[in-house]
């Protein structure tokens, strides 16, 4: 061991491979390791805050990873570094190096010895980008660094195999037998309106509302829910949509892509990814609708895989009504496993 007592700090949201590397470096180099875990107040500037894990959950994940760690409730960047003389070193990444320098400046001002600063390299994902909690919340990657868009665009076309059709008839989420019967609370949740309910509750503040299907888009609009992103094809149950209904749902300047029945084509994946990218960056006047020449049904899977966590992806299913998928890491994994079975 190089040091008797070392520290590191962070949010440790959606504990991932990068966090584990930082903790492992601390454990390898310190007899005692104190880990500062930021409170929600200290993390309020984070992107996609609605899917930030509660403080208690983040503490539980770190403790489960290694029970020997000493955990500290971090309410500012300094933590115990200005009061505990036994601390000898601080482990950081390039993102938190500035904070370590500020800590040493403050320590010198109060007559304490500066800490040794050890910079731990980033872990990178499949697309050679930094693995981060923000990009997990954004829905771009999983905790191991699987890059969903890179995976999706690695093939020109995914063809639905016959044996998988039965599995896809099983709803991916919550069944809505009638959109008109939705409560005001449920409608507010789909609009992405913040509330103070427990994060585990189904209808809470969301990243987006994304619809796949003409009639589900139309009916939600009638309930006052304008989807952030919608995917339509001008058809309902394989028949041309009523011209008045189409007029009500079609967005000016919508993007267009081809997608054959029973397939997922790269052209449609790229177009849908662009919609999510534009919306997440907050571009004013960004295109928010994709009109498919062909059939849009299977693009529900793409929408779930590309969407930020806590997005409502709502799609129509014949004989069922509508299905509301609240996007989680688990449902993304389910969809990824399904897509791996496509030809």
C-alpha positions as CSV (number, residue, x, y, z in Angstrom):
1,X,0.0,0.0,0.0
2,X,1.3,3.5,-0.9
3,X,-0.9,5.4,1.5
4,X,-2.5,4.8,4.8
5,X,-5.7,6.8,4.0
6,X,-7.0,7.9,0.5
7,X,-10.2,9.6,-0.6
8,X,-12.3,9.9,-3.8
9,X,-15.6,11.5,-4.4
10,X,-18.4,11.7,-6.9
11,X,-22.1,11.2,-7.6
12,X,-21.7,7.4,-8.3
13,X,-25.0,7.4,-10.2
14,X,-25.8,4.2,-12.1
15,X,-22.5,2.6,-10.8
16,X,-20.6,1.6,-13.9
17,X,-17.2,0.3,-15.0
18,X,-15.6,3.7,-14.8
19,X,-16.6,4.1,-11.1
20,X,-15.4,0.6,-10.4
21,X,-12.0,1.4,-11.9
22,X,-11.7,4.5,-9.7
23,X,-12.7,2.6,-6.6
24,X,-10.3,-0.3,-7.4
25,X,-7.4,2.1,-7.7
26,X,-8.2,3.6,-4.3
27,X,-8.5,0.1,-2.8
28,X,-5.2,-1.0,-4.3
29,X,-3.3,2.0,-3.0
30,X,-4.8,2.8,0.3
31,X,-5.1,1.0,3.6
32,X,-8.2,3.0,4.4
33,X,-10.5,4.4,1.6
34,X,-13.1,7.1,2.2
35,X,-15.6,7.6,-0.6
36,X,-17.6,10.8,-0.7
37,X,-21.0,10.4,-2.3
38,X,-22.6,13.6,-3.5
39,X,-26.1,14.5,-2.2
40,X,-28.9,15.3,-4.6
41,X,-28.5,19.0,-3.8
42,X,-24.8,18.9,-4.9
43,X,-25.9,17.0,-8.0
44,X,-28.7,19.2,-9.1
45,X,-26.7,20.6,-12.1
46,X,-26.5,17.1,-13.7
47,X,-28.1,16.5,-17.1
48,X,-31.2,14.2,-17.2
49,X,-31.8,14.8,-13.4
50,X,-35.2,12.9,-13.4
51,X,-33.4,9.6,-13.8
52,X,-30.6,10.3,-11.3
53,X,-30.7,7.6,-8.7
54,X,-31.7,8.6,-5.1
55,X,-28.8,9.2,-2.7
56,X,-29.7,6.1,-0.7
57,X,-29.6,3.9,-3.8
58,X,-26.2,5.2,-4.8
59,X,-24.8,4.6,-1.3
60,X,-26.2,1.1,-1.4
61,X,-24.6,0.3,-4.8
62,X,-21.1,1.5,-3.6
63,X,-21.4,-0.4,-0.3
64,X,-22.5,-3.5,-2.2
65,X,-19.5,-3.2,-4.5
66,X,-17.0,-3.2,-1.6
67,X,-18.2,-3.3,2.0
68,X,-14.7,-2.2,3.3
69,X,-15.1,1.3,2.1
70,X,-15.8,4.2,4.5
71,X,-18.7,6.3,3.0
72,X,-19.1,10.0,3.5
73,X,-22.1,12.2,2.7
74,X,-20.6,14.8,0.4
75,X,-22.4,18.1,0.6
76,X,-19.5,20.2,-0.9
77,X,-16.4,19.4,-2.8
78,X,-14.2,19.4,0.3
79,X,-15.8,16.7,2.4
80,X,-13.4,15.5,5.1
81,X,-10.3,16.7,3.4
82,X,-10.1,19.9,5.4
83,X,-10.6,18.3,8.8
84,X,-9.0,14.8,8.7
85,X,-5.2,15.1,8.9
86,X,-4.8,11.3,8.2
87,X,-5.8,11.7,4.5
88,X,-2.7,11.5,2.3
89,X,-4.0,11.2,-1.3
90,X,-7.0,11.9,-3.4
91,X,-7.9,9.9,-6.5
92,X,-9.7,11.7,-9.3
93,X,-10.4,11.7,-13.1
94,X,-9.7,14.5,-15.5
95,X,-13.2,15.7,-14.8
96,X,-12.7,16.1,-11.1
97,X,-9.0,17.2,-11.2
98,X,-10.0,20.9,-10.7
99,X,-11.8,20.1,-7.5
100,X,-8.7,18.3,-6.2
101,X,-6.6,21.4,-6.9
102,X,-9.0,23.6,-5.1
103,X,-8.9,21.3,-2.1
104,X,-5.1,21.6,-2.0
105,X,-5.2,25.3,-2.3
106,X,-7.6,25.4,0.7
107,X,-5.5,23.0,2.7
108,X,-2.4,25.2,2.2
109,X,-4.4,28.3,3.3
110,X,-5.3,26.6,6.6
111,X,-1.8,25.1,7.2
112,X,-2.4,21.6,6.1
113,X,-0.1,19.6,3.8
114,X,-1.4,19.2,0.2
115,X,-2.7,15.8,-0.8
116,X,-1.0,13.7,-3.5
117,X,-3.3,13.8,-6.5
118,X,-3.6,10.6,-8.6
119,X,-5.5,10.8,-11.9
120,X,-7.2,7.6,-12.9
121,X,-7.8,7.2,-16.7
122,X,-11.3,7.1,-18.1
123,X,-13.0,3.9,-19.2
124,X,-14.3,4.1,-22.8
125,X,-17.4,2.6,-24.4
126,X,-17.8,0.7,-27.7
127,X,-17.7,4.0,-29.6
128,X,-14.5,5.1,-27.9
129,X,-16.3,7.8,-25.9
130,X,-16.0,8.3,-22.1
131,X,-18.2,6.0,-20.1
132,X,-20.4,8.2,-17.9
133,X,-23.5,8.2,-15.8
134,X,-24.9,11.1,-17.9
135,X,-24.7,9.0,-21.1
136,X,-26.4,6.1,-19.3
137,X,-29.2,8.4,-18.2
138,X,-29.4,9.7,-21.7
139,X,-30.0,6.2,-22.8
140,X,-26.9,6.1,-25.2
141,X,-25.0,3.3,-23.5
142,X,-25.4,0.7,-20.8
143,X,-23.2,0.4,-17.7
144,X,-20.7,-1.9,-19.5
145,X,-20.2,0.5,-22.4
146,X,-22.5,-1.1,-25.0
147,X,-23.3,1.8,-27.4
148,X,-26.8,1.2,-28.6
149,X,-26.7,3.4,-31.7
150,X,-23.4,1.9,-32.9
151,X,-24.9,-1.6,-32.4
152,X,-28.1,-0.7,-34.3
153,X,-26.3,0.7,-37.3
154,X,-23.8,-2.1,-37.5
155,X,-26.2,-3.8,-40.0
156,X,-28.1,-2.5,-43.0
157,X,-31.3,-4.4,-42.1
158,X,-32.8,-6.5,-39.3
159,X,-35.4,-9.0,-40.5
160,X,-37.9,-10.3,-38.0
161,X,-37.7,-14.1,-37.8
162,X,-41.0,-16.0,-37.8
163,X,-40.4,-17.7,-34.4
164,X,-40.0,-14.3,-32.7
165,X,-43.3,-12.9,-33.8
166,X,-45.1,-14.6,-30.8
167,X,-42.7,-13.0,-28.3
168,X,-43.2,-9.6,-29.8
169,X,-47.0,-9.9,-29.3
170,X,-46.3,-9.8,-25.6
171,X,-46.7,-6.1,-24.5
172,X,-43.4,-4.5,-23.5
173,X,-45.0,-2.3,-20.9
174,X,-48.2,-1.1,-19.2
175,X,-51.4,-1.8,-21.2
176,X,-53.7,1.2,-21.8
177,X,-57.0,-0.3,-22.9
178,X,-58.4,3.1,-23.7
179,X,-56.5,6.4,-23.9
180,X,-59.6,8.3,-23.1
181,X,-59.8,6.6,-19.7
182,X,-56.3,7.8,-18.6
183,X,-56.4,9.9,-15.5
184,X,-55.1,13.5,-15.4
185,X,-52.2,12.3,-13.3
186,X,-51.2,9.8,-15.9
187,X,-51.5,12.3,-18.7
188,X,-49.3,14.8,-16.7
189,X,-46.7,12.0,-16.4
190,X,-46.7,11.5,-20.1
191,X,-46.2,15.2,-20.7
192,X,-43.1,15.1,-18.5
193,X,-44.5,17.4,-15.8
194,X,-42.4,17.2,-12.6
195,X,-44.0,16.0,-9.4
196,X,-42.7,14.9,-6.0
197,X,-43.8,11.3,-6.2
198,X,-41.4,8.5,-5.4
199,X,-39.2,7.7,-8.4
200,X,-40.4,4.1,-8.4
201,X,-44.0,5.2,-9.1
202,X,-44.9,4.5,-12.7
203,X,-46.1,8.0,-13.9
204,X,-43.4,10.4,-12.8
205,X,-41.6,13.2,-14.6
206,X,-40.2,11.8,-17.8
207,X,-37.5,12.6,-20.4
208,X,-39.8,12.4,-23.4
209,X,-43.1,11.1,-24.6
210,X,-42.5,9.2,-27.8
211,X,-45.3,7.6,-29.8
212,X,-45.1,4.9,-32.5
213,X,-48.3,4.6,-34.4
214,X,-50.8,6.9,-36.1
215,X,-53.9,6.3,-34.0
216,X,-52.1,6.3,-30.6
217,X,-50.5,9.6,-31.7
218,X,-53.8,11.0,-32.7
219,X,-55.6,9.9,-29.5
220,X,-53.0,11.3,-27.2
221,X,-53.1,14.6,-29.0
222,X,-56.8,14.7,-28.3
223,X,-56.0,14.2,-24.6
224,X,-53.6,17.2,-24.7
225,X,-50.4,15.2,-25.0
226,X,-48.2,16.3,-27.9
227,X,-45.4,13.8,-28.2
228,X,-41.9,15.1,-28.2
229,X,-41.2,12.5,-30.9
230,X,-43.7,10.6,-33.0
231,X,-43.3,7.9,-35.6
232,X,-46.2,7.4,-38.1
233,X,-46.8,5.8,-41.5
234,X,-50.2,7.1,-42.6
235,X,-51.8,3.7,-42.0
236,X,-53.9,2.1,-39.4
237,X,-54.4,-1.7,-39.4
238,X,-52.7,-1.8,-42.8
239,X,-55.3,0.6,-44.3
240,X,-54.7,4.3,-45.3
241,X,-55.5,6.7,-42.5
242,X,-58.5,9.0,-42.7
243,X,-57.3,12.2,-44.3
244,X,-58.7,14.4,-41.5
245,X,-56.9,12.3,-38.9
246,X,-53.7,12.4,-40.8
247,X,-54.0,16.2,-41.1
248,X,-54.4,16.4,-37.3
249,X,-51.2,14.5,-36.5
250,X,-48.8,15.3,-39.4
251,X,-46.1,17.7,-38.3
252,X,-44.8,20.4,-40.7
253,X,-41.3,19.5,-41.9
254,X,-41.4,15.9,-40.6
255,X,-38.5,13.7,-41.7
256,X,-39.1,10.8,-44.0
257,X,-37.4,7.3,-44.1
258,X,-38.1,4.0,-45.7
259,X,-38.7,0.8,-43.6
260,X,-40.1,-2.4,-45.1
261,X,-42.7,-4.5,-43.4
262,X,-41.2,-7.0,-41.0
263,X,-37.8,-5.3,-40.9
264,X,-35.9,-2.5,-39.2
265,X,-33.8,-0.6,-41.8
266,X,-30.7,1.4,-41.2
267,X,-32.2,4.5,-42.9
268,X,-35.0,4.5,-40.4
269,X,-32.7,4.0,-37.4
270,X,-30.5,6.9,-38.5
271,X,-33.5,9.2,-38.9
272,X,-35.0,8.3,-35.5
273,X,-31.6,8.7,-33.8
274,X,-31.4,12.2,-35.3
275,X,-34.8,13.1,-33.7
276,X,-33.7,12.1,-30.3
277,X,-30.3,13.9,-30.7
278,X,-32.0,17.1,-31.8
279,X,-34.5,17.0,-29.0
280,X,-32.0,16.2,-26.3
281,X,-29.9,19.2,-27.3
282,X,-33.0,21.4,-27.1
283,X,-32.8,22.7,-30.7
284,X,-35.7,25.1,-31.3
285,X,-37.8,24.0,-34.2
286,X,-36.2,20.6,-34.2
287,X,-37.9,17.9,-36.3
288,X,-39.9,15.8,-34.0
289,X,-41.7,13.4,-36.3
290,X,-40.6,10.6,-38.5
291,X,-42.9,9.6,-41.4
292,X,-42.2,6.0,-42.5
293,X,-42.7,4.9,-46.1
294,X,-43.5,1.3,-45.4
295,X,-44.3,0.1,-41.9
296,X,-43.3,1.6,-38.5
297,X,-44.3,-1.2,-36.1
298,X,-40.9,-2.6,-35.3
299,X,-39.4,0.9,-34.8
300,X,-40.8,0.7,-31.3
301,X,-37.8,-1.5,-30.4
302,X,-35.4,1.2,-31.9
303,X,-37.2,4.0,-30.0
304,X,-36.8,2.1,-26.7
305,X,-33.2,1.4,-27.3
306,X,-32.4,5.0,-28.2
307,X,-34.6,6.8,-25.7
308,X,-33.3,8.4,-22.5
309,X,-34.2,6.6,-19.3
310,X,-37.7,7.4,-18.0
311,X,-39.0,8.2,-21.5
312,X,-42.6,7.0,-22.1
313,X,-42.6,5.1,-25.5
314,X,-46.2,4.5,-26.3
315,X,-47.2,2.3,-29.2
316,X,-50.4,0.8,-30.5
317,X,-51.0,-3.0,-30.4
318,X,-53.9,-4.6,-32.2
319,X,-56.3,-6.4,-29.9
320,X,-54.7,-4.8,-26.9
321,X,-55.1,-1.0,-27.3
322,X,-52.0,1.0,-26.5
323,X,-48.8,0.0,-24.5
324,X,-46.9,2.5,-22.5
325,X,-43.2,1.5,-22.0
326,X,-41.5,3.5,-19.3
327,X,-37.9,3.1,-20.4
328,X,-35.5,1.6,-17.9
329,X,-32.1,-0.2,-18.1
330,X,-33.9,-3.5,-17.8
331,X,-36.3,-2.9,-20.7
332,X,-33.4,-1.7,-22.9
333,X,-31.6,-5.0,-22.1
334,X,-34.8,-6.9,-23.0
335,X,-35.1,-5.1,-26.4
336,X,-31.4,-5.6,-27.1
337,X,-31.8,-9.4,-26.4
338,X,-34.7,-9.5,-28.9
339,X,-32.8,-7.6,-31.6
340,X,-29.9,-10.0,-31.3
341,X,-32.3,-12.7,-32.5
342,X,-33.3,-10.9,-35.7
343,X,-31.8,-12.2,-38.9
